[in-house]
Amino acid sequence: MKRNTLSALMALALVAAPFAVSAASPLSYTYVEANYLDLEIDAGDGIDVSGNGGGINGSIAFGDSGFYGLAGYDTVGEEFDGIDVDVNRVTAGVGYVLKIDERFHALGEIAYVDYELDVSDLGSGSADGYRASVGLRGLMADNIEGVAKVGYTRVDESGVRILDGAVGEIGFRWHIDAAWSAGLSTEFGEDITSYKLGLRLQW
């Protein structure tokens, strides 16, 4: 597992913490978040990969345009019969938010995704593709946020489809104060299932 890379990214998030300022709304699109992640992937042909680990992701709003950039890095690993299997995922994309009002937003996202599978003593391989989704994000109470998305993910390796199908996401977030929040979410589809617990710093 690429623990050194993940540790460096988390350290960067902590360095940024003192510079955060209070957000005008809990529904901010400029943030950095550290996560615990449990990931399961069905790559077809009886190949199932699962593991737990961590990640860091973030978003930055492009002024008042409604557009925002997003990026993330996740790494999970598991040991099978003495063989270490690691899965590393990189995501980078752009989103657009339509603010129906200050407490309720509609959004759309499209992102490039890259998966790297690293098997000890056997080498590594990678596959990439894209993810597109639309969803709703809103405040269910003054400090409780909910988000729901539906989308499509396609990932190929040398012309062979590894992931291909609809993906849904449901999440809830507790806003501790204007800058910090804790969240729990799940992503589910025919080929992929994940559970994520995270701590977010937003400004």
C-alpha atoms as a printed R data frame, in Angstrom:
    type eleno elety resid chain resno       x       y       z
1   ATOM     1    CA   MET     A     1   0.000   0.000   0.000
2   ATOM     2    CA   LYS     A     2   1.325   3.427  -0.843
3   ATOM     3    CA   ARG     A     3   1.208   4.625   2.768
4   ATOM     4    CA   ASN     A     4   3.952   7.231   2.294
5   ATOM     5    CA   THR     A     5   1.949   9.046  -0.399
6   ATOM     6    CA   LEU     A     6  -1.213   8.960   1.677
7   ATOM     7    CA   SER     A     7   0.616  10.204   4.787
8   ATOM     8    CA   ALA     A     8   2.089  13.117   2.829
9   ATOM     9    CA   LEU     A     9  -1.341  14.149   1.519
10  ATOM    10    CA   MET     A    10  -2.865  14.012   5.004
11  ATOM    11    CA   ALA     A    11   0.018  16.096   6.366
12  ATOM    12    CA   LEU     A    12  -0.683  18.692   3.664
13  ATOM    13    CA   ALA     A    13  -4.322  18.851   4.778
14  ATOM    14    CA   LEU     A    14  -3.262  19.483   8.378
15  ATOM    15    CA   VAL     A    15  -0.883  22.237   7.287
16  ATOM    16    CA   ALA     A    16  -3.770  23.937   5.477
17  ATOM    17    CA   ALA     A    17  -6.012  23.837   8.547
18  ATOM    18    CA   PRO     A    18  -4.802  27.060  10.231
19  ATOM    19    CA   PHE     A    19  -5.568  29.025   7.057
20  ATOM    20    CA   ALA     A    20  -9.216  27.961   6.865
21  ATOM    21    CA   VAL     A    21 -11.867  30.612   7.420
22  ATOM    22    CA   SER     A    22 -15.535  30.309   8.295
23  ATOM    23    CA   ALA     A    23 -17.670  29.293   5.342
24  ATOM    24    CA   ALA     A    24 -20.626  31.474   4.376
25  ATOM    25    CA   SER     A    25 -22.710  28.305   4.037
26  ATOM    26    CA   PRO     A    26 -22.242  24.709   5.253
27  ATOM    27    CA   LEU     A    27 -22.697  23.677   1.612
28  ATOM    28    CA   SER     A    28 -19.194  24.801   0.614
29  ATOM    29    CA   TYR     A    29 -17.406  23.460  -2.482
30  ATOM    30    CA   THR     A    30 -13.922  24.322  -1.237
31  ATOM    31    CA   TYR     A    31 -12.650  21.702   1.178
32  ATOM    32    CA   VAL     A    32 -10.136  18.965   1.944
33  ATOM    33    CA   GLU     A    33 -11.161  15.664   3.543
34  ATOM    34    CA   ALA     A    34  -9.370  12.629   5.009
35  ATOM    35    CA   ASN     A    35 -11.241   9.300   4.877
36  ATOM    36    CA   TYR     A    36 -11.303   5.728   6.109
37  ATOM    37    CA   LEU     A    37 -12.459   3.555   3.197
38  ATOM    38    CA   ASP     A    38 -13.740   0.000   2.695
39  ATOM    39    CA   LEU     A    39 -13.821  -0.887  -1.012
40  ATOM    40    CA   GLU     A    40 -15.061  -3.939  -2.929
41  ATOM    41    CA   ILE     A    41 -14.684  -4.335  -6.715
42  ATOM    42    CA   ASP     A    42 -16.055  -7.047  -9.003
43  ATOM    43    CA   ALA     A    43 -13.738  -6.901 -12.037
44  ATOM    44    CA   GLY     A    44 -15.438  -9.776 -13.863
45  ATOM    45    CA   ASP     A    45 -14.264 -13.311 -14.718
46  ATOM    46    CA   GLY     A    46 -14.588 -14.255 -11.053
47  ATOM    47    CA   ILE     A    47 -12.061 -11.610  -9.969
48  ATOM    48    CA   ASP     A    48 -13.138  -9.871  -6.770
49  ATOM    49    CA   VAL     A    49 -10.876  -7.339  -5.062
50  ATOM    50    CA   SER     A    50 -11.635  -5.912  -1.633
51  ATOM    51    CA   GLY     A    51  -9.816  -4.179   1.175
52  ATOM    52    CA   ASN     A    52  -9.781  -1.288   3.582
53  ATOM    53    CA   GLY     A    53  -7.513   1.715   3.851
54  ATOM    54    CA   GLY     A    54  -7.764   5.458   3.528
55  ATOM    55    CA   GLY     A    55  -7.755   8.402   1.213
56  ATOM    56    CA   ILE     A    56  -7.861  12.121   0.826
57  ATOM    57    CA   ASN     A    57 -10.018  14.170  -1.506
58  ATOM    58    CA   GLY     A    58 -10.837  17.797  -2.049
59  ATOM    59    CA   SER     A    59 -12.731  20.348  -4.043
60  ATOM    60    CA   ILE     A    60 -12.211  23.984  -4.959
61  ATOM    61    CA   ALA     A    61 -14.909  26.401  -6.115
62  ATOM    62    CA   PHE     A    62 -14.086  28.598  -9.102
63  ATOM    63    CA   GLY     A    63 -15.395  31.860  -7.716
64  ATOM    64    CA   ASP     A    64 -19.129  32.434  -8.176
65  ATOM    65    CA   SER     A    65 -19.291  30.653 -11.544
66  ATOM    66    CA   GLY     A    66 -20.981  27.559 -10.125
67  ATOM    67    CA   PHE     A    67 -18.111  25.369 -11.354
68  ATOM    68    CA   TYR     A    68 -15.710  23.539  -9.050
69  ATOM    69    CA   GLY     A    69 -12.759  21.201  -9.457
70  ATOM    70    CA   LEU     A    70 -12.476  17.910  -7.602
71  ATOM    71    CA   ALA     A    71  -9.668  15.434  -6.974
72  ATOM    72    CA   GLY     A    72  -9.034  12.407  -4.792
73  ATOM    73    CA   TYR     A    73  -6.601   9.629  -3.971
74  ATOM    74    CA   ASP     A    74  -7.626   6.376  -2.255
75  ATOM    75    CA   THR     A    75  -5.547   3.342  -1.362
76  ATOM    76    CA   VAL     A    76  -6.830   0.072   0.083
77  ATOM    77    CA   GLY     A    77  -5.113  -3.242   0.665
78  ATOM    78    CA   GLU     A    78  -5.680  -6.802   1.797
79  ATOM    79    CA   GLU     A    79  -3.640  -9.954   2.286
80  ATOM    80    CA   PHE     A    80  -4.690 -13.242   0.665
81  ATOM    81    CA   ASP     A    81  -2.694 -16.372   1.532
82  ATOM    82    CA   GLY     A    82   0.407 -14.306   2.255
83  ATOM    83    CA   ILE     A    83   0.072 -12.182  -0.902
84  ATOM    84    CA   ASP     A    84  -0.435  -8.431  -0.484
85  ATOM    85    CA   VAL     A    85  -2.956  -6.905  -2.879
86  ATOM    86    CA   ASP     A    86  -3.283  -3.111  -3.043
87  ATOM    87    CA   VAL     A    87  -5.733  -1.008  -5.039
88  ATOM    88    CA   ASN     A    88  -4.960   2.668  -5.618
89  ATOM    89    CA   ARG     A    89  -7.548   4.994  -7.143
90  ATOM    90    CA   VAL     A    90  -6.994   8.501  -8.512
91  ATOM    91    CA   THR     A    91  -9.923  10.774  -9.415
92  ATOM    92    CA   ALA     A    92  -9.842  14.217 -11.061
93  ATOM    93    CA   GLY     A    93 -12.729  16.129 -12.562
94  ATOM    94    CA   VAL     A    94 -15.067  19.083 -12.613
95  ATOM    95    CA   GLY     A    95 -18.550  19.750 -11.300
96  ATOM    96    CA   TYR     A    96 -21.301  22.346 -11.599
97  ATOM    97    CA   VAL     A    97 -23.736  23.333  -8.871
98  ATOM    98    CA   LEU     A    98 -27.157  24.923  -9.362
99  ATOM    99    CA   LYS     A    99 -28.163  26.645  -6.127
100 ATOM   100    CA   ILE     A   100 -31.920  26.242  -5.868
101 ATOM   101    CA   ASP     A   101 -31.652  28.135  -2.587
102 ATOM   102    CA   GLU     A   102 -29.070  28.447   0.212
103 ATOM   103    CA   ARG     A   103 -30.074  25.096   1.719
104 ATOM   104    CA   PHE     A   104 -30.711  22.988  -1.394
105 ATOM   105    CA   HIS     A   105 -28.434  22.419  -4.412
106 ATOM   106    CA   ALA     A   106 -28.532  20.337  -7.589
107 ATOM   107    CA   LEU     A   107 -25.195  19.267  -9.049
108 ATOM   108    CA   GLY     A   108 -23.513  17.402 -11.870
109 ATOM   109    CA   GLU     A   109 -19.986  15.979 -12.054
110 ATOM   110    CA   ILE     A   110 -17.710  14.295 -14.574
111 ATOM   111    CA   ALA     A   111 -14.318  12.882 -13.664
112 ATOM   112    CA   TYR     A   112 -11.398  10.838 -14.936
113 ATOM   113    CA   VAL     A   113 -10.677   7.761 -12.791
114 ATOM   114    CA   ASP     A   114  -7.589   5.558 -12.733
115 ATOM   115    CA   TYR     A   115  -7.211   2.270 -10.841
116 ATOM   116    CA   GLU     A   116  -3.867   0.612 -10.133
117 ATOM   117    CA   LEU     A   117  -3.688  -2.970  -8.858
118 ATOM   118    CA   ASP     A   118  -0.417  -3.903  -7.152
119 ATOM   119    CA   VAL     A   119   0.187  -7.566  -6.252
120 ATOM   120    CA   SER     A   120   3.320  -8.386  -4.260
121 ATOM   121    CA   ASP     A   121   5.914 -10.412  -6.223
122 ATOM   122    CA   LEU     A   122   3.657 -10.369  -9.297
123 ATOM   123    CA   GLY     A   123   3.794  -6.725 -10.396
124 ATOM   124    CA   SER     A   124   1.101  -4.183 -11.077
125 ATOM   125    CA   GLY     A   125  -1.439  -3.176 -13.687
126 ATOM   126    CA   SER     A   126  -3.741  -0.240 -14.259
127 ATOM   127    CA   ALA     A   127  -7.067   0.619 -15.857
128 ATOM   128    CA   ASP     A   128  -8.728   3.974 -16.414
129 ATOM   129    CA   GLY     A   129 -11.969   5.522 -17.537
130 ATOM   130    CA   TYR     A   130 -14.557   8.039 -16.418
131 ATOM   131    CA   ARG     A   131 -17.387   8.649 -13.996
132 ATOM   132    CA   ALA     A   132 -20.383  10.936 -14.558
133 ATOM   133    CA   SER     A   133 -23.116  11.699 -12.034
134 ATOM   134    CA   VAL     A   134 -25.946  14.037 -11.103
135 ATOM   135    CA   GLY     A   135 -27.396  14.558  -7.667
136 ATOM   136    CA   LEU     A   136 -28.907  16.637  -4.911
137 ATOM   137    CA   ARG     A   137 -27.228  18.120  -1.839
138 ATOM   138    CA   GLY     A   138 -29.031  19.893   0.971
139 ATOM   139    CA   LEU     A   139 -29.388  20.718   4.642
140 ATOM   140    CA   MET     A   140 -31.848  18.463   6.452
141 ATOM   141    CA   ALA     A   141 -31.285  20.523   9.616
142 ATOM   142    CA   ASP     A   142 -29.003  23.432  10.486
143 ATOM   143    CA   ASN     A   143 -26.043  21.093  11.054
144 ATOM   144    CA   ILE     A   144 -27.093  17.908   9.207
145 ATOM   145    CA   GLU     A   145 -26.429  17.566   5.481
146 ATOM   146    CA   GLY     A   146 -27.603  14.908   3.063
147 ATOM   147    CA   VAL     A   147 -26.402  14.060  -0.447
148 ATOM   148    CA   ALA     A   148 -27.695  11.618  -3.065
149 ATOM   149    CA   LYS     A   149 -26.187  10.948  -6.504
150 ATOM   150    CA   VAL     A   150 -26.795   8.601  -9.394
151 ATOM   151    CA   GLY     A   151 -24.313   8.087 -12.194
152 ATOM   152    CA   TYR     A   152 -22.390   5.866 -14.549
153 ATOM   153    CA   THR     A   153 -18.833   4.529 -14.320
154 ATOM   154    CA   ARG     A   154 -16.797   2.910 -17.084
155 ATOM   155    CA   VAL     A   155 -13.214   1.703 -16.650
156 ATOM   156    CA   ASP     A   156 -11.263  -0.213 -19.326
157 ATOM   157    CA   GLU     A   157  -7.965  -2.085 -19.483
158 ATOM   158    CA   SER     A   158  -6.599  -2.701 -23.003
159 ATOM   159    CA   GLY     A   159 -10.105  -2.493 -24.418
160 ATOM   160    CA   VAL     A   160 -11.608  -4.823 -21.807
161 ATOM   161    CA   ARG     A   161 -14.268  -3.306 -19.586
162 ATOM   162    CA   ILE     A   162 -13.413  -3.701 -15.904
163 ATOM   163    CA   LEU     A   163 -16.201  -1.532 -14.479
164 ATOM   164    CA   ASP     A   164 -19.294  -0.699 -16.471
165 ATOM   165    CA   GLY     A   165 -22.619   0.309 -15.027
166 ATOM   166    CA   ALA     A   166 -24.793   2.554 -12.923
167 ATOM   167    CA   VAL     A   167 -23.530   3.712  -9.541
168 ATOM   168    CA   GLY     A   168 -25.465   5.354  -6.718
169 ATOM   169    CA   GLU     A   169 -24.200   7.289  -3.705
170 ATOM   170    CA   ILE     A   170 -25.895   8.292  -0.458
171 ATOM   171    CA   GLY     A   171 -24.212  10.247   2.325
172 ATOM   172    CA   PHE     A   172 -24.850  12.191   5.494
173 ATOM   173    CA   ARG     A   173 -22.676  14.830   7.171
174 ATOM   174    CA   TRP     A   174 -22.670  16.380  10.642
175 ATOM   175    CA   HIS     A   175 -21.357  19.947  10.679
176 ATOM   176    CA   ILE     A   176 -19.443  20.339  13.932
177 ATOM   177    CA   ASP     A   177 -18.922  24.057  13.279
178 ATOM   178    CA   ALA     A   178 -18.473  26.343  10.247
179 ATOM   179    CA   ALA     A   179 -15.119  24.774   9.321
180 ATOM   180    CA   TRP     A   180 -15.256  21.100  10.403
181 ATOM   181    CA   SER     A   181 -17.662  18.279   9.601
182 ATOM   182    CA   ALA     A   182 -17.776  14.480   9.816
183 ATOM   183    CA   GLY     A   183 -19.445  12.350   7.170
184 ATOM   184    CA   LEU     A   184 -20.545   8.802   6.370
185 ATOM   185    CA   SER     A   185 -21.346   7.669   2.827
186 ATOM   186    CA   THR     A   186 -21.819   4.577   0.697
187 ATOM   187    CA   GLU     A   187 -21.312   4.030  -3.030
188 ATOM   188    CA   PHE     A   188 -23.069   1.071  -4.613
189 ATOM   189    CA   GLY     A   189 -23.390  -0.488  -8.033
190 ATOM   190    CA   GLU     A   190 -23.260  -3.783  -9.898
191 ATOM   191    CA   ASP     A   191 -19.441  -3.776  -9.957
192 ATOM   192    CA   ILE     A   192 -18.397  -1.629  -6.980
193 ATOM   193    CA   THR     A   193 -19.368  -1.067  -3.347
194 ATOM   194    CA   SER     A   194 -17.657   1.229  -0.876
195 ATOM   195    CA   TYR     A   195 -18.190   2.669   2.581
196 ATOM   196    CA   LYS     A   196 -16.454   5.862   3.612
197 ATOM   197    CA   LEU     A   197 -16.047   7.665   6.950
198 ATOM   198    CA   GLY     A   198 -14.383  11.063   6.741
199 ATOM   199    CA   LEU     A   199 -13.401  14.283   8.470
200 ATOM   200    CA   ARG     A   200 -13.652  17.448   6.344
201 ATOM   201    CA   LEU     A   201 -12.168  20.937   6.639
202 ATOM   202    CA   GLN     A   202 -14.031  23.491   4.516
203 ATOM   203    CA   TRP     A   203 -13.728  27.198   3.922
